[in-house]
Amino acid sequence: MALRNVAEAQGGVAQLADKTKLNRESLYKMLSERGNPELKSLDALLHALGFRLAVTANR
């Protein structure tokens, strides 16, 4: 839900759909409480919002 708030603050889901080249309805589903995005879609969303996903080793 936090990502949906960020999306709304940065111009809304429709504008984000244009940036990510993802379907607007899919973005609404992905950003819902029960959303379960694929990694590729999540990566596109985060990139469009100015974020990146990083995985680091636990040493």
DAUR-V687336 format. One record per residue. N is the residue number from 1. PSI is psi in degrees with one decimal (none if undefined). BURIAL is + if it has 24 or more other C-alpha atoms within 12 Angstrom, else -. Layout:
n=N psi=PSI burial=BURIAL
n=N psi=PSI burial=BURIAL
//
This chain:
n=1 psi=-28.7 burial=-
n=2 psi=-38.6 burial=-
n=3 psi=-33.4 burial=+
n=4 psi=-40.8 burial=+
n=5 psi=-41.5 burial=-
n=6 psi=-43.2 burial=-
n=7 psi=-44.6 burial=+
n=8 psi=-39.4 burial=-
n=9 psi=-25.7 burial=-
n=10 psi=18.6 burial=-
n=11 psi=-6.5 burial=-
n=12 psi=167.0 burial=-
n=13 psi=-35.6 burial=+
n=14 psi=-44.8 burial=-
n=15 psi=-39.2 burial=-
n=16 psi=-36.3 burial=+
n=17 psi=-39.6 burial=+
n=18 psi=-42.6 burial=-
n=19 psi=-39.9 burial=-
n=20 psi=-13.5 burial=+
n=21 psi=27.0 burial=-
n=22 psi=154.6 burial=+
n=23 psi=134.8 burial=-
n=24 psi=-43.8 burial=-
n=25 psi=-37.3 burial=-
n=26 psi=-38.9 burial=-
n=27 psi=-42.1 burial=+
n=28 psi=-42.5 burial=+
n=29 psi=-44.1 burial=-
n=30 psi=-35.2 burial=+
n=31 psi=8.6 burial=+
n=32 psi=171.4 burial=-
n=33 psi=-32.2 burial=-
n=34 psi=15.5 burial=-
n=35 psi=144.5 burial=-
n=36 psi=74.8 burial=-
n=37 psi=152.4 burial=-
n=38 psi=156.3 burial=-
n=39 psi=-39.4 burial=-
n=40 psi=-43.3 burial=-
n=41 psi=-41.6 burial=+
n=42 psi=-40.5 burial=+
n=43 psi=-43.8 burial=-
n=44 psi=-41.5 burial=+
n=45 psi=-49.7 burial=+
n=46 psi=-41.9 burial=+
n=47 psi=-44.6 burial=-
n=48 psi=-28.9 burial=+
n=49 psi=-5.4 burial=+
n=50 psi=19.3 burial=-
n=51 psi=169.5 burial=-
n=52 psi=153.1 burial=-
n=53 psi=129.5 burial=-
n=54 psi=141.4 burial=-
n=55 psi=128.5 burial=-
n=56 psi=155.8 burial=-
n=57 psi=142.0 burial=-
n=58 psi=107.2 burial=-
n=59 psi=none burial=-
//
